């Protein structure tokens, strides 16, 4: 009987730890994922692709003002994916 109670306490403690670790994780960053996708699709070195990304985002910001940074990067990735087809 004592071992069953101990086992339940250990399992309960393990569940609580796993549950709390789930809250401690940072949510995935969609902008980081889009940047990595842009770098892959552009086939440039990382530093060249980052400069190209900044330049193209600035150009899009002039063309479509008021949008979010994520919108611009997503537009660029979609454009590159469309061009690769």
C-alpha positions as CSV (number, residue, x, y, z in Angstrom):
1,X,0.0,0.0,0.0
2,X,2.8,2.3,0.9
3,X,4.6,1.7,-2.5
4,X,1.4,2.6,-4.4
5,X,1.1,5.9,-2.7
6,X,4.8,6.6,-3.3
7,X,4.4,5.7,-6.9
8,X,1.4,7.9,-7.3
9,X,3.3,10.8,-5.7
10,X,6.3,10.3,-7.9
11,X,4.1,10.2,-11.1
12,X,2.2,13.2,-9.9
13,X,5.4,15.2,-9.3
14,X,6.7,14.2,-12.7
15,X,3.5,15.3,-14.4
16,X,3.7,18.7,-12.6
17,X,7.3,19.2,-13.7
18,X,6.5,18.3,-17.3
19,X,3.5,20.6,-17.2
20,X,5.4,23.5,-15.9
21,X,8.3,23.0,-18.4
22,X,5.7,23.3,-21.1
23,X,4.8,26.8,-19.9
24,X,8.5,27.7,-19.5
25,X,9.3,27.2,-23.2
26,X,9.3,30.2,-25.4
27,X,6.8,30.1,-28.3
28,X,8.3,29.6,-31.7
29,X,9.3,32.8,-33.5
30,X,7.6,32.9,-36.9
31,X,9.8,35.8,-38.1
32,X,13.0,33.7,-37.4
33,X,11.5,30.8,-39.4
34,X,10.6,33.1,-42.3
35,X,14.1,34.7,-42.3
36,X,15.7,31.2,-42.4
37,X,13.4,30.3,-45.3
38,X,14.4,33.5,-47.2
39,X,18.1,32.8,-46.6
40,X,17.6,29.2,-48.0
41,X,15.6,30.4,-51.0
42,X,17.9,33.2,-51.9
43,X,21.0,30.9,-52.2
44,X,23.2,33.7,-50.9
45,X,25.6,33.5,-47.9
46,X,24.0,34.3,-44.6
47,X,25.5,37.8,-44.4
48,X,24.6,38.7,-48.0
49,X,21.1,37.3,-47.6
50,X,20.5,39.4,-44.4
51,X,21.6,42.5,-46.2
52,X,19.4,41.6,-49.2
53,X,16.5,41.0,-46.8
54,X,16.9,44.4,-45.1
55,X,17.1,46.2,-48.5
56,X,14.0,44.4,-49.9
57,X,12.0,45.0,-46.7
58,X,12.8,48.7,-46.9
59,X,11.7,48.8,-50.6
60,X,8.5,47.0,-49.7
61,X,7.9,49.4,-46.8
62,X,8.0,52.3,-49.2
63,X,5.7,50.5,-51.6
64,X,3.2,49.2,-49.0
65,X,3.5,51.4,-45.9
66,X,1.9,50.5,-42.6
67,X,2.4,46.7,-42.8
68,X,4.2,44.7,-40.1
69,X,7.7,43.4,-40.5
70,X,6.4,39.8,-40.6
71,X,4.1,40.7,-43.5
72,X,7.0,42.0,-45.5
73,X,9.2,39.0,-44.9
74,X,6.3,36.6,-45.6
75,X,5.7,38.5,-48.9
76,X,9.3,38.1,-49.9
77,X,9.4,34.4,-49.0
78,X,6.2,33.8,-51.0
79,X,7.6,35.8,-53.9
80,X,10.8,33.7,-53.9
81,X,8.9,30.4,-53.6
82,X,6.7,31.5,-56.6
83,X,9.8,32.4,-58.6
84,X,11.4,29.0,-57.9
85,X,8.4,27.1,-59.5
